Amino acid sequence: MSELDLSNEIKQLRASLATIVAVTNIPRLESEIAALEQKAQDPKLWDNPESAQQVTSSLSRKQSLRTKLAGFGQRLDDLELMVELANSEAAGDLAAEAKSELEGLTRELAEAEVQTLLNGEYDARAAIITIRSGAGGDDATDFAEMLMRMYLRFCEKKSWPTTVLDISYSEGAGIKSATFEIDEPYAYGQLSVEAGTHRLVRMSPFNAAGKRQTSFAAVEVVPLIEQTDVIEIPDSEIRIDVFRSSGPGGQSVNTTDSAVRITHLPTGTVVSCQNEKSQLQNRAAAMRVLQSRLLEIRRSEEDAKKKQLAGEATASWGDQMRSYVLAPYQMVKDLRTEYEVNNPDAVFDGDLDGFIAAGIRWRKTSDK
């Protein structure tokens, strides 16, 4: 039986851990935990439940990261000992266990590395995703619905709470647009790399000749507004319309005018919500989405000013950021990161971790 040698792999993992620890800045992390623990002990904390939830959630995440980083070093030491025992005792079961632990450590360290890169101003926020069909007729509206299912499946697998706020169904197949909220810390930081134009290439099921069809859909990701954000919207700047909610094919699912559409007149931004049963609830949800989009617009304007001062960016990736090819071959490829897989079915079923991790690393490199 050949000797089990994982020394190179363990060496690489130790180097990755050292980088993660350096980026994390352990003294700063300890200071942040101490400050949050002090806030958590304040008897008046729960006078404001929303603020209290933010404090306790942040404290839990930072404590979890500290525990993980402390545990990684010990687990690497244990793995080296496990390899030694497997070789000295020729224990096949122990060798298999060592390989399994190596795979687990590799995956968890990669996740921890990505988490340390999520340090942008809004990365810790929950997210609002809007998907809009583009060019391509029925294929495009069908593609938009496929993308909505893909992101909802991704969230479902991670047990991230989601709320569909609005869906505009197409007269043919699929949807014209959909907006849903992901109420999970760091959802924005992770999913913001999904924003952009997505392209689908396949043999069209809506074409009698069965020809290959290219269609497009746009994905917008904005951070969820928080009470600490100051986005004042005067009543004079908005128009509010109410209408009856409807489902696929125009079937009425509500007999009252409970759905709400809000138009922000200065920017032309339009949001709607028909998920809730009452008009007041839909109005509140729509205002939350509107404020989040205006926050993103404000941030984009600030970024544009910075880019103008820094000069024109040299990299240009075109309109599309990812291609989903179902014919004549099977492939999903991100055109920014070059990350690709040959299993579109798995991707459409929510297997996005590889794309998101590659996107976060690419974004960090591009920002330098």
ZAROFI-582121 format. One record per residue: x, y, z of N, C-alpha, C in turn; residue in one letter. Coordinates in steps of 0.001 Angstrom, whole numbers, plus 500000, padded with zeros to 6 digits. Layout:
<nubas>
XYZXYZXYZA/...
</nubas>
This chain:
<nubas>
500854498799500000500000500000500000500887501247500000M/500630502155499081501455503353498975501214504281500157S/502259505040500492502174505945501639501311507156501299E/500478507543502265499620508711502083500447509978502305L/500503510840501306501290512069501410500403513267501074D/500060514042502092499238515243501906500002516497502329L/501323516381502389502130517486502914501991518759502083S/501976518640500759501849519835499917500493520501500097N/499452519667500147498104520208500313497958520915501660E/498506520302502719498424520910504050499226522204504093I/500375522212503430501196523420503363500439524559502691K/499730524250501608498945525264500903497813525787501773Q/497185524885502535496090525300503412496608526197504535L/497786525888505057498368526744506100498675528136505543R/499136528194504305499410529487503679498112530271503484A/497039529572503065495734530224502896495225530751504234S/495382529937505286494928530354506614495701531586507088L/496991531620506830497806532773507237497338534039506535A/496979533909505254496484535066504496495149535545505055T/494258534597505354492944534941505888493074535645507240I/493941535118508093494155535710509420494703537133509285V/495628537317508333496217538641508139495178539647507656A/494338539212506705493313540104506159492245540407507209V/491922539406508019490859539565509019491248540584510085T/492547540663510412493021541582511456492396541172512794N/492968540140513391492419539552514617492247540573515749I/493238541442516005493045542443517084491811543322516841P/491604543722515577490424544538515269489151543732515469R/489176542452515046488016541582515230487676541433516711L/488700541242517547488479541110518996487884542394519565E/488371543531519080487859544815519557486389544992519166S/486055544604517931484665544713517474483752543797518277E/484230542595518585483428541659519382483198542218520790I/484228542774521375484101543343522724483090544488522741A/483129545341521721482193546463521649480758545973521486A/480572544941520640479232544399520432478719543670521676L/479607542984522384479208542304523620478740543325524656E/479397544467524688478991545521525628477606546048525262Q/477353546243523969476035546689523536474975545642523849K/475324544368523659474355543282523892473948543182525359A/474799543668526256474498543603527686473685544800528176Q/473453545757527276472691546948527662471219546561527877D/470661546797529072469263546422529358468260547089528417P/468623548228527852467704548951526973467826548536525503K/468690547571525245468945547173523849467662546799523122L/466822546015523784465626545492523112464457546470523105W/464719547705523554463705548744523364463517549016521876D/464565548760521109464504548857519646464837547475519082N/463814546626518860464049545237518441464877545113517167P/464649546015516195465381545914514938466868546177515144E/467172547205515933468570547514516225469203546390517041S/468439545840517968468940544741518802469267543518517956A/468411543256516970468637542122516086469924542297515285Q/470177543515514849471394543789514092472631543581514961Q/472544544035516218473683543879517124473961542409517405V/472928541663517743473119540254518093473548539420516884T/473024539746515702473408539005514493474870539274514148S/475264540542514231476652540898513950477596540249514946S/477203540255516206478028539633517240478176538134516979L/477068537485516616477108536051516354478028535719515179S/477958536525514103478792536269512926480277536433513255R/480597537484513994482006537744514304482550536704515286K/481747536289516243482181535238517161482390533917516420Q/481495533651515476481614532429514678482894532439513849S/483215533599513246484437533708512456485669533506513340L/485662534093514526486796533938515449486985532469515831R/485882531796516134485947530381516501486469529529515344T/485990529826514133486436529065512967487930529235512735K/488408530478512777489822530735512526490695530056513576L/490235530083514819490999529420515883491002527912515675A/489886527381515176489779525934514989490535525405513795G/490728526233512769491400525774511554492828525303511858F/493552526078512652494923525709512970494999524361513656G/494117524137514625494103522869515347493712521722514426Q/492764521968513535492330520911512612493442520538511633R/494263521502511226495399521200510357496443520374511111L/496675520712512385497595519911513207497079518484513341D/495774518349513586495167517023513734495254516232512428D/495107516943511310495175516267510013496569515700509777L/497610516457510123498974515958509970499198514715510821E/498669514730512048498791513570512931498022512378512363L/496874512643511798496065511588511206496809510909510056M/497501511710509240498275511159508122499406510285508645V/500091510756509691501174509965510280500663508630510790E/499530508640511483498967507402512013498525506471510894L/497942507052509848497485506234508726498649505513508071A/499806506190507974500979505587507350501666504581508268N/501686504861509568502372503956510504501578502687510748S/500260502785510746499427501624511041498815500998509790E/499095501599508645498533501103507382497024500935507488A/496388501932508123494940501876508337494226502552507180A/493598501742506343492895502291505183491782503231505559G/491040502901506610489922503750507044490421505115507484D/491566505146508150492110506401508638492598507261507465L/493134506615506440493580507344505254492386507997504561A/491285507262504463490073507805503837489526508964504657A/489625508836505979489141509897506859490001511150506707E/491297510952506545492208512091506365491901512817505060A/491651512068504003491319512691502719490005513456502799K/489041512896503533487752513554503698487901514859504483S/488736514817505531488976516015506336489700517073505510E/490612516628504646491317517569503770490334518273502847L/489405517540502279488398518134501392487541519145502151E/487134518776503378486310519667504178487046520950504540G/488314520817504952489101521995505304489326522900504097L/489579522283502951489789523070501728488553523895501402T/487381523271501505486119523958501206485842525063502224R/486015524763503506485695525742504551486665526919504548E/487934526665504241488894527765504163488604528661502967L/488153528047501867487779528849500695486594529750501029A/485625529221501775484466530013502188484894531141503126E/485808530833504048486288531853504980487055532947504237A/487812532540503200488557533525502409487602534492501725E/486530533948501151485544534796500482484892535745501484V/484587535240502681483936536070503699484813537259504093Q/486124537055504141487011538162504523487059539242503444T/486669538880502209486671539858501122485408540706501103L/484404540303501882483139541044501905483212542160502943L/483956543186502608484139544294503549483754545628502931N/482923545595501883482439546824501270481418547515502156G/481082548740501799480199549558502633478852548891502882E/478310548215501866476970547626501991476984546100501942Y/478166545493501962478254544040501788477484543260502850D/477388543801504050476728543076505138475202543119505047A/474671543848504070473224544047503981472489542838503401R/471201542808503671470296541932502934470196542496501514A/469540541771500616469552542169499207468166542148498599A/468009542959497560466802542938496726467250542664495294I/466694541618494699467048541244493334465860541498492415I/466126542124491288465110542313490246465636541702488955T/464818540889488325465169540243487060464222540764485995I/464773541166484855463958541675483748464321540938482468R/463319540505481728463591539857480448464067540903479447S/464903540469478507465426541371477492465037540913476106G/465957541044475162465683540651473783465581539131473682A/464648538681472832464525537241472629463121536704472716G/462130537573472836460736537120472821460398536165473948G/459652535092473601459236534114474615460428533437475267D/461507533258474520462706532652475108463273533528476212D/463218534840476021463756535765477021462904535771478283A/461579535788478131460722535779479315460810534431480038T/460976533361479279461168532043479894462512532004480627D/463541532590480021464867532660480639464822533458481933F/464067534555481940463943535364483155463343534541484286A/462351533719483963461748532862484992462731531790485452E/463544531266484541464574530291484909465584530905485879M/465958532158485638466900532834486531466280533079487903L/465006533471487928464337533679489210464349532381490018M/463988531270489378463997529981490063465407529637490525R/466412529933489709467805529625490051468219530315491349M/467913531606491457468301532340492662467477531919493875Y/466208531643493670465377531184494790465826529808495276L/466244528937494358466759527622494746468089527774495489R/468930528687495027470195528954495701469940529356497153F/468996530264497354468666530727498705468028529610499531C/467181528825498898466511527723499604467527526723500137E/468538526397499330469554525443499757470363525966500931K/470493527289501034471245527887502129470350528301503302K/469047528017503164468063528391504195468020529894504411S/468204530661503318468083532116503381466622532499503160W/466037533301504044464628533709503881464449534601502652P/463465534302501844463176535111500658461696535497500642T/461414536645500070460042537113499910459889537667498503T/459005537072497713458735537583496370457804538780496506V/458267539936496050457501541164496209456612541465495009L/457076541095493827456297541435492639456729540559491463D/455752540104490678456018539361489444455109539906488360I/455686540215487214454908540615486048455010539484485028S/453896538785484851453898537616483976453776538027482511Y/454403537234481653454303537462480219453010536847479685S/452499537390478610451306536821477993451602535447477415E/452871535218477043453272533912476541453865533086477664G/455148532762477545455820531964478569456603532859479514A/456822532377480730457718533049481656457217534365482216G/458176535238482556457871536501483225458576537664482539I/457932538820482610458588540036482135459599540536483172K/459200540443484449460091540897485517459653540290486840S/460563540304487795460257539835489151461197540522490126A/460691540803491317461494541412492376461301540604493651T/462402540228494286462285539494495549463380539932496513F/463062539803497789463944540251498867464599539038499515E/465887539147499826466627538085500510467084538638501851I/466412538226502904466647538785504230467701537964504960D/468938538097504504470061537345505073471281538251505127E/471979538323506278473194539141506348474200538720505279P/474820539694504649475819539507503600475242538954502301Y/473923538926502178473327538482500913473722539437499790A/473736540732500079474117541701499045475578541534498650Y/476450541407499649477863541267499350478147540094498434G/477434539002498647477661537813497831476970537910496471Q/475720538311496467474942538264495232475129539482494340L/475767540524494851475974541709494013476820541389492785S/477649540345492855478461539976491686477614539312490591V/476346539040490892475440538453489897474774539510489037E/474939540776489380474287541848488630474893541968487235A/474022542162486255474495542343484888473585541649483893G/474052541552482660473273540930481593473662539465481450T/472673538599481485472866537158481348472347536728479973H/473061535790479331472688535352477981472429533851477962R/471361533461477293471018532044477137471064531672475661L/471745530559475355471784530016473989471252528591474044V/470206528298473279469609526959473293468777526743472037R/468355525502471840467397525192470797466029525624471324M/465434526596470694464228527207471231463038526249471251S/462380526082472417461155525282472476459949526041471933P/460148527319471616459044528144471121459145528386469614F/460124527758469010460339527917467570459977526615466877N/459009526669465974458533525456465304459653524780464522A/460601525571464028461704525013463236462810524456464130A/462702524683465442463692524165466377465063524782466208G/465102526045465790466378526704465564467000527164466884K/468309527355466835469011527857468019468652529321468242R/468373529669469499467914531012469838468794531597470938Q/469134532868470800469868533581471839468930534591472487T/468877534587473812468001535517474529468756536098475716S/468216537192476252468915537931477300467974538270478460F/468563538428479626467834538909480803468796539713481650A/468268540730482320469090541597483170468804541304484633A/469865541254485429469742541031486874470260542266487602V/469410542818488456469773543984489280469805543549490736E/470866543904491456470989543562492871471297544842493643V/470455545181494616470674546381495427470622546004496903V/471351546748497750471302546466499190469990546945499792P/469493546196500735468249546566501399468465547784502283L/467544548725502201467639549944502988467545549621504477I/468245550389505301468162550241506755467727551564507361E/467287551496508604466786552704509272467866553773509407Q/469130553343509419470214554306509574470494555064508283T/469978554558507149470192555247505874469257556448505784D/469770557524505224468960558726505081468593558899503615V/467415558451503252466899558620501900465537559308502027I/465561560624502016464319561371502141463646561463500770E/462390561057500727461636561113499472460385561957499706I/460402563211499284459211564052499458458013563477498704P/456827563671499252455620563170498610455446563751497207D/455971564952497006455814565604495706456643564929494614S/457587564060495027458456563410494049457984562013493661E/456868561579494231456406560231493909454950560242493456I/454618559277492604453234559043492209452883557614492596R/451758557460493286451351556142493764450079555716493037I/450148554551492400448988553974491719448648552652492385D/447362552378492501446914551099493062446154550325491990V/446258548992492070445582548150491083445377546772491696F/444651545948490998444373544606491502445507543663491148R/445907542836492138446950541849491899446455540828490887S/447394540288490140447023539264489162448122538241489068S/447744537047488633448700535960488498448887535595487049G/449413534395486771449641533966485392448361534011484579P/448473534512483336447318534542482455446314535599482810G/446664536487483748445754537567484094444666537170485073G/444739535960485631443735535526486588443780536396487838Q/442667536918488261442633537773489446442847536938490695S/443790537368491532444022536680492793443639537585493957V/443030538715493642442625539626494692441459540457494180N/440448540593494981439253541308494535439254542770494944T/440355543227495564440466544645495928441723545232495308T/441762546569495241442928547250494666444034547321495716D/444680546168495988445696546123497040447107546273496510S/447329545978495236448674546107494670449033547586494527A/450332547877494699450783549272494695451962549438493729V/451893550512492955453003550882492076453432552301492433R/454725552482492708455248553802493064456249554243492003I/456064555464491489456978556033490504457716557209491131T/459050557139491103459865558251491587460097559184490409H/459444560316490412459396561198489246460764561746488820L/461640562175489725462927562735489280463807561743488537P/463773560459488937464649559463488313463911558535487361T/462574558535487423461811557619486591461806556194487111G/462304555990488317462339554651488913460928554205489281T/460568553000488861459230552458489130459372551148489882V/458646551011490983458614549752491726457160549405492018V/456905548126492141455549547699492478455611546511493407S/454559546310494161454475545181495084453033544723495160C/452831543405495005451473542851495093451458541569495907Q/452545541332496655452640540087497403451756540090498651N/451674541250499328450907541322500574449410541472500294E/448606541162501294447150541193501117446578542603501243K/447252543463502001446705544803502208447488545836501423S/446788546911501073447416547998500323448518548650501149Q/448298548810502456449290549441503322450581548631503366L/450446547303503452451626546443503489452392546509502170Q/451655546486501062452301546562499753452979547908499551N/452350548961500055452945550294499930454249550368500718R/454241549828501932455455549851502761456579549059502093A/456237547899501533457248547070500867457784547774499625A/456909548397498858457333549103497644458227550290497990A/457909551008499055458738552134499475460126551646499897M/460170550489500548461455549926500964462323549601499740R/461699549031498721462433548717497493462885550003496807V/461990551003496752462328552273496119463514552930496819L/463471552955498142464574553563498887465883552811498631Q/465810551485498547467012550698498280467574551020496904S/466697551182495922467182551499494574467764552905494506R/467140553844495208467677555206495221469020555250495942L/469175554405496966470462554307497649471523553806496679L/471150552821495869472094552275494891472415553311493812E/471405554072493390471640555132492399472617556167492952I/472414556544494201473304557520494826474726556985494900R/474864555713495257476190555115495339476836555036493955R/476033554676492937476556554581491570477041555939491075S/476304556992491427476717558346491032478033558724491695E/478176558323492970479423558608493670480580557837493044E/480324556567492683481360555759492041481743556347490688D/480737556852489942481005557437488624481911558664488752A/481665559461489804482514560639490024483950560219490338K/484082559144491142485419558661491479486149558163490234K/485420557432489371486026556904488152486429558040487212K/485596559089487194485901560229486334487195560900486783Q/487363560991488103488586561588488634489794560693488381L/489549559360488411490654558413488250490988558151486793A/490097558570485893490315558304484475489467557138484024G/489390556948482727488540555902482162489105554523482474E/488240553601482849488676552243483154489172551563481883A/490192550717482019490788550077480845490065548796480470T/489427548145481431488780546862481148487334547072480722A/486932546339479691485545546411479223485088545015478859S/484006544563479539483546543191479361482310543105478476W/481900544221477902480711544180477060479450544143477896G/478334543905477243477048543931477926476811542679478770D/477195541526478275476881540295479004477997539914479950Q/477623539372481107478622538947482069478655537425482220M/477602536746481759477605535280481853476789534688480715R/477276533581480185476571532871479120476171531486479601S/474924531130479317474400529808479602474148529143478243Y/474966528172477886474860527541476571474330526120476736V/473170525857476133472560524529476195472682523786474874L/473028524490473800473190523865472486474121524756471657A/475049524186470901475230522765470591476014521993471644P/476510522654472683477221521984473767476689522534475079Y/477127521964476202476623522335477519477702523092478295Q/477419524333478641478407525116479377477762526364479974M/478222526731481164477901528034481749479227528692482064V/479443529890481530480732530555481695480542532013482075K/481276532436483115481309533841483500482407534519482699D/482053535534481944482993536166481036483963537119481728L/483721537436482988484632538303483734485728537485484405R/485332536375485012486258535578485813486817534383485060T/486209534028483921486560532834483141486158531545483855E/485446531660484970484981530463485672483875529814484850Y/483944528488484668482921527813483878482687526397484387E/481503525903484125481135524525484439480410523941483229V/480354522624483176479714521948482046478403521273482441N/477775521803483492476519521230483969475488522342484187N/474889522850483107473905523934483248472722523566484133P/472311522292484115471163521878484934471429522149486411D/472644521833486871472988522069488278472991523561488590A/473499524364487652473529525823487855472111526371487963V/471248525977487047469863526456487082469110525928488303F/469675524896488949469063524393490179469670525050491416D/470456526133491203470946526911492332472386526679492724G/473141525901491941474543525645492273475395526813491776D/475447527877492586476114529121492179477344529462493012L/477681528628493989478755528978494913480069529262494196D/480415528430493220481665528624492501481700529938491747G/480584530280491087480507531539490338480600532744491270F/479912532653492412479897533775493353481274533977493981I/481923532879494390483258532986494988484250533572493984A/484195533093492738485091533619491703484799535091491435A/483526535471491449483139536855491214483625537784492307G/483552537337493553483996538161494676485510538383494599I/486248537313494258487709537453494132488056538374492960R/487326538212491846487571539063490668487292540521490998W/486199540780491702485843542153492066486914542778492938R/487440541994493891488469542525494786489724542863493993K/490087542015493038491257542273492207491044543487491317T/489831543619490789489517544726489876489500546067490602S/489191546051491901489105547293492673490470547843493060D/491514547030492880492836547488493313493359548575492395K/
</nubas>
